[in-house]
Amino acid sequence: MEATQLSLFAHQEEQKPVKRHKKAKLGRYERIQRELEVCDQLSLNPCLRHAARMGYRDSYKIFIEVDSPPAPADNYTFVDLFSGAGGMTQGFFQAGFQPIASVEINEIASLTYRKNFPQCHHFCGDIEKFDSHQWLAEIGSPKVHLVVGGPPCQGFSVAGKRNPDDPRNRLFHEFVRVVSEIRPWYVVMENVPGILTIKNGTVRQEICEAFANIGYPHISVAILESAAYGVPQIRPRTIFIANRFGMANPYPKAQLLPHQYKPIESVIFDLPEYIRIPEINHEWTRHSPEYMERIAKVPPGGSLYEKYLDAFKRQYPGKPSMTVKENHGGTHIHPYLNRVISAREMARLQTFPDTFLFAGSMKKAMWQIGNAVPPRLAECIGYALISCLNDIVQKQTNDAF
């Protein structure tokens, strides 16, 4: 039986709805993006040694139109590390890539992954115990074109405690270890934008040096706003791309300008307002009538709680969704209805198809969805990579003759 929502923080404070009508915040990381662009321009000038010393040289980064991507010249494969429920895998699969192996420690997320990608050789456990050679040998040691993934970001995220000494921050070294063993053509690593500024940029520099030490010296970084690729949600992500051939690191060009971003209503309008459909994860926390009355007083951008502003915050109508997440049992309030958004509404805001089903309880489903990479963003990254992968195939074919 589903519990009735009575009070999320009953013992901490008296709950009073926030009355202010806040303005929607778009381009939260525009300053960091501008700095990246400036540094890319500076890196073209060899006289600007300071920028190079700070690790800002990024002359390998290019942006590619992905509206009409070329056909793959081969059956491109990838391994997904820290896969979660499979948001990045879903996106690369939509772009035409084949997932052959994946790693995830959480049992519920692993169950979701297995249900949606039964053909993938999935390892559920600590990545430190993942033997890539043995794992791939079991399926014939296929060629791996990409290794993708997002090491845990709790210590990096501005939404968390942002602890530079959090041991989870160093799990990217396990990511690097697996890359060094598999030797893929390209690497795609995703994280939160805060990773670029933590410890005054030394974490970013450490990441670049770690890849350089294993034969991927030309690593690029960019902040991609998910909404610019058709995701109806403001969700900027830092994307590191590297390769071992000295080639360009391709990123997808933005497809939409801010005024063209898809509003939240465009993807959730046809779901039942108050009828639950558990079969597709269209479920939400059950509220008491008194709780719904209090929710009704919350304006767009406001929260039901004065202190815990990220919990029960109402979405803005006519705007892209705020970054979705599961926050200790509370998600965002629906832009029009007096309830929180459902797990399926969250999944649509992340661009998961309705056929992608999540294992576990409603809360666990929301947690998986909130931690995922939007499949549409990963799909566009995959499209950008195809032309460079095709160039490698062509060169290897020519060299063979």
C-alpha positions in Angstrom: 0.0 0.0 0.0 1.3 3.5 -0.9 1.8 5.8 2.1 0.0 9.1 2.5 2.2 12.1 2.4 1.6 14.0 5.6 4.8 16.0 6.1 8.3 15.7 4.7 10.1 17.6 7.4 7.6 17.5 10.2 10.1 17.6 13.1 12.5 20.2 11.7 10.3 23.2 11.1 6.8 24.6 10.6 6.0 24.3 7.0 5.0 27.6 5.3 4.6 28.0 1.6 7.0 30.3 -0.1 5.0 33.2 -1.5 7.5 34.7 -3.9 7.0 34.1 -7.6 10.5 33.4 -8.8 11.8 33.8 -12.3 13.0 30.8 -14.1 16.8 30.5 -14.2 18.2 29.4 -17.6 21.9 29.1 -18.4 23.0 28.4 -14.9 26.6 27.7 -16.0 26.9 30.3 -18.7 29.9 31.9 -16.9 31.9 28.6 -17.0 30.9 28.0 -20.6 32.1 31.4 -21.6 35.4 30.8 -19.8 35.8 27.5 -21.7 35.2 29.3 -25.0 37.7 32.0 -24.2 40.3 29.5 -23.2 39.7 27.5 -26.4 40.4 30.7 -28.3 43.5 31.5 -26.3 44.9 28.0 -26.8 45.1 28.8 -30.5 47.8 31.4 -29.8 51.0 29.6 -28.8 52.3 32.7 -27.1 49.7 32.5 -24.4 51.6 30.0 -22.2 49.7 30.7 -19.0 46.5 29.3 -20.5 48.4 26.2 -21.6 50.0 25.8 -18.2 46.6 25.8 -16.6 45.5 22.9 -18.8 43.2 25.1 -21.0 44.6 24.0 -24.4 41.7 22.4 -26.2 42.4 22.8 -29.9 41.1 19.3 -30.6 37.5 20.2 -29.7 35.2 20.6 -32.6 31.4 21.0 -32.9 29.5 19.0 -35.5 26.0 19.4 -36.9 24.0 16.3 -35.9 20.6 16.9 -37.6 21.6 14.5 -40.4 24.4 12.3 -39.1 26.3 10.0 -41.5 25.7 6.3 -41.5 28.1 4.3 -39.4 30.8 2.6 -41.4 31.0 -0.3 -38.9 29.0 -1.8 -36.1 30.3 0.5 -33.4 30.3 -0.9 -29.9 30.7 0.6 -26.4 31.1 -0.3 -22.7 29.2 1.8 -20.2 30.8 2.3 -16.8 28.8 3.5 -13.8 25.8 2.9 -16.0 23.0 3.5 -13.5 19.7 2.5 -15.0 21.0 3.0 -18.5 20.4 6.6 -19.7 23.6 6.9 -21.5 23.3 3.4 -23.0 19.8 4.2 -24.2 21.1 7.4 -26.0 24.0 5.7 -27.7 21.8 2.8 -28.7 19.4 5.2 -30.3 22.3 6.7 -32.2 23.1 3.2 -33.6 25.8 2.0 -31.2 25.8 -1.5 -29.7 26.2 -1.9 -25.9 28.4 -5.0 -25.2 29.3 -4.6 -21.5 28.3 -2.4 -18.6 29.1 -1.9 -14.9 26.8 -0.8 -12.1 27.0 -1.4 -8.3 23.4 -0.6 -7.4 21.3 -3.7 -7.5 18.0 -2.0 -8.4 19.6 0.1 -11.1 21.3 -3.0 -12.4 17.9 -4.8 -12.5 16.5 -2.0 -14.6 19.5 -2.1 -16.9 19.2 -5.8 -17.5 15.5 -5.6 -18.2 16.0 -2.9 -20.8 19.3 -4.2 -22.3 19.2 -8.0 -22.0 21.7 -8.4 -24.8 24.4 -6.5 -22.9 27.0 -8.3 -20.8 26.2 -6.6 -17.4 28.4 -6.7 -14.3 26.6 -5.8 -11.1 29.2 -5.0 -8.4 32.1 -2.7 -7.3 34.0 -1.5 -10.4 37.2 -2.2 -8.5 36.4 -5.9 -8.9 35.6 -5.5 -12.6 38.2 -7.4 -14.7 37.6 -6.1 -18.2 39.8 -8.6 -20.0 38.0 -11.6 -18.4 34.6 -10.0 -18.8 35.1 -9.3 -22.5 36.8 -12.6 -23.1 33.6 -14.3 -22.2 31.9 -12.8 -25.2 34.8 -13.3 -27.6 36.9 -10.2 -26.9 35.1 -8.0 -29.4 36.6 -4.7 -30.5 35.5 -1.8 -28.3 35.1 1.6 -30.1 33.9 3.6 -27.0 34.0 3.6 -23.3 31.4 5.9 -21.8 30.1 6.6 -18.3 29.7 9.0 -15.4 31.6 8.4 -12.2 29.6 9.4 -9.1 29.4 13.2 -8.8 28.1 13.7 -5.2 31.3 15.4 -4.1 31.5 17.5 -7.3 27.9 18.7 -7.5 26.9 22.1 -6.3 23.6 20.5 -5.1 25.5 18.4 -2.6 28.1 19.1 0.0 30.8 19.6 -2.7 33.5 17.8 -0.6 36.7 17.7 -2.6 37.9 14.8 -0.4 34.8 12.6 -0.9 36.2 9.2 -1.9 33.6 8.9 -4.6 35.3 11.8 -6.4 38.3 9.5 -7.1 36.2 6.7 -8.7 37.1 8.3 -12.0 40.5 6.6 -11.6 38.7 3.3 -11.9 37.2 4.6 -15.0 40.6 5.4 -16.3 41.9 2.0 -15.3 39.3 0.2 -17.4 40.0 2.5 -20.3 43.7 1.7 -20.1 42.8 -2.0 -20.2 40.3 -1.9 -23.0 42.0 0.7 -25.2 38.9 2.0 -27.0 39.1 4.4 -29.9 37.2 7.2 -28.0 36.3 7.9 -24.4 33.2 9.9 -23.3 33.0 10.8 -19.6 30.1 12.7 -18.2 29.8 14.7 -14.9 28.3 17.8 -13.4 29.6 21.3 -14.3 30.9 21.7 -10.8 33.7 19.3 -11.5 35.5 22.0 -13.5 35.8 24.5 -10.7 36.3 22.3 -7.6 39.8 22.8 -6.0 40.3 25.8 -8.4 40.4 23.5 -11.4 42.9 21.0 -10.1 40.4 18.1 -10.3 39.9 18.8 -14.0 43.7 19.0 -14.5 44.1 15.7 -12.6 41.5 14.0 -14.9 43.3 15.3 -18.0 46.7 14.1 -16.7 45.3 10.7 -15.8 44.1 10.2 -19.4 47.3 11.5 -20.9 49.3 9.0 -18.8 47.4 6.1 -20.5 47.8 7.3 -24.0 44.9 9.7 -24.4 46.8 13.0 -24.3 44.4 15.2 -26.2 41.3 15.4 -24.0 38.6 18.0 -24.5 35.9 19.3 -22.2 32.6 21.1 -22.9 29.5 22.0 -21.0 26.4 20.9 -23.0 23.0 22.1 -22.0 20.6 19.2 -22.5 17.7 21.6 -23.4 19.7 22.7 -26.4 19.3 19.2 -27.9 15.5 18.9 -27.4 15.5 17.7 -23.8 12.5 19.5 -22.1 14.7 20.2 -19.1 17.5 22.5 -18.0 20.3 20.1 -17.2 23.8 21.2 -18.1 26.4 18.4 -18.1 30.2 18.4 -18.4 31.4 16.1 -21.1 35.0 15.0 -21.4 36.0 13.4 -24.8 39.4 11.9 -25.6 40.8 9.6 -28.3 44.1 7.8 -28.8 44.6 8.7 -32.5 45.4 12.4 -32.2 42.1 13.2 -33.9 39.5 15.8 -33.2 37.1 15.4 -30.2 33.6 16.0 -31.7 30.7 17.5 -29.8 27.2 18.0 -31.2 26.3 21.6 -32.1 23.4 23.0 -30.2 20.1 22.4 -32.1 18.0 24.9 -30.2 18.4 28.5 -28.9 17.1 29.2 -25.4 13.9 30.7 -26.7 13.2 27.5 -28.6 13.7 25.1 -25.6 10.8 22.7 -25.2 8.4 23.5 -22.4 7.6 20.9 -19.7 4.0 20.6 -21.0 5.2 19.3 -24.4 6.0 15.9 -23.0 3.6 15.3 -20.0 0.4 16.8 -21.3 -1.2 13.5 -22.3 -0.6 11.6 -19.1 -3.6 11.2 -16.8 -3.8 13.9 -14.2 -4.8 11.9 -11.2 -5.0 8.3 -12.5 -2.0 6.2 -11.8 -0.6 3.7 -14.3 1.9 1.5 -12.4 2.7 -0.5 -15.5 4.6 2.5 -17.0 5.8 4.0 -13.6 3.2 6.7 -13.7 3.0 6.9 -9.9 3.6 9.7 -7.4 3.5 10.2 -3.7 0.0 10.1 -2.3 -1.0 13.4 -0.6 -3.6 14.0 2.0 -6.3 16.6 1.2 -4.8 19.0 3.6 -1.4 18.6 2.0 -2.9 19.2 -1.5 -4.4 22.4 -0.2 -1.0 23.6 0.9 0.5 22.6 -2.4 -2.1 24.7 -4.2 -0.7 27.8 -2.6 2.9 27.2 -3.9 3.7 29.5 -6.9 5.9 28.5 -9.8 9.5 28.5 -8.6 8.4 28.5 -5.0 8.8 25.6 -2.5 6.4 24.2 0.1 9.2 24.6 2.6 11.1 27.8 3.5 14.3 26.1 4.5 14.4 23.1 2.2 13.9 25.0 -1.1 14.7 22.1 -3.4 12.0 19.9 -2.0 8.4 20.2 -3.3 9.3 23.1 -5.6 6.7 23.9 -8.3 7.8 23.7 -11.9 7.3 26.7 -14.2 4.5 26.5 -16.7 5.6 27.2 -20.3 9.3 26.6 -19.5 11.7 23.7 -19.7 11.6 21.6 -16.5 14.0 22.4 -13.8 16.7 19.7 -13.3 14.7 16.7 -12.1 15.8 14.6 -9.1 14.5 12.6 -6.2 15.1 14.6 -3.1 14.6 12.5 0.1 11.2 11.4 -1.0 10.2 14.7 -2.6 10.2 15.7 -6.3 9.1 18.8 -8.0 5.4 19.9 -7.9 3.5 19.6 -11.2 3.3 23.0 -13.0 -0.5 23.0 -12.8 -1.7 20.1 -10.6 -1.6 20.0 -6.9 0.6 17.0 -6.7 4.3 16.1 -7.3 5.3 14.9 -10.8 5.2 11.2 -11.3 8.1 8.9 -12.0 7.0 8.5 -15.7 6.7 12.3 -16.0 10.3 12.5 -14.7 11.3 9.9 -17.2 9.7 11.8 -20.1 11.5 15.0 -19.0 14.7 13.0 -19.2 13.6 11.7 -22.7 13.3 8.0 -21.7 10.8 6.3 -24.0 7.7 4.9 -22.3 8.9 1.4 -23.2 11.8 1.9 -20.8 10.6 0.6 -17.5 12.2 1.1 -14.1 12.5 -1.6 -11.5 11.9 -1.2 -7.7 9.6 1.0 -5.8 8.2 4.4 -7.0 10.9 6.2 -4.9 13.7 3.9 -6.3 12.4 4.6 -9.8 12.5 8.3 -9.2 16.0 8.0 -7.8 17.2 6.1 -10.9 15.6 8.6 -13.2 17.0 11.6 -11.4 20.5 10.2 -11.6 20.4 9.4 -15.3 22.0 11.1 -18.3 19.2 12.3 -20.6 19.2 9.7 -23.5 18.6 12.4 -26.1 21.8 14.2 -25.0 23.8 11.0 -25.2 22.2 10.2 -28.6 23.4 13.6 -30.0 26.9 12.9 -28.6 26.9 9.6 -30.4 25.9 11.2 -33.7 28.7 13.6 -33.4 31.2 10.8 -32.9 30.2 8.8 -36.0 32.0 10.9 -38.6 35.3 10.6 -36.7 34.9 6.9 -36.1 34.2 6.5 -39.8 37.4 8.4 -40.6 39.4 5.9 -38.5 37.7 3.0 -40.3 38.6 4.5 -43.6 42.2 5.1 -42.7 42.6 1.6 -41.3 41.1 0.2 -44.6 43.5 2.3 -46.7 46.5 1.2 -44.6 45.5 -2.4 -45.0 46.0 -2.0 -48.8 
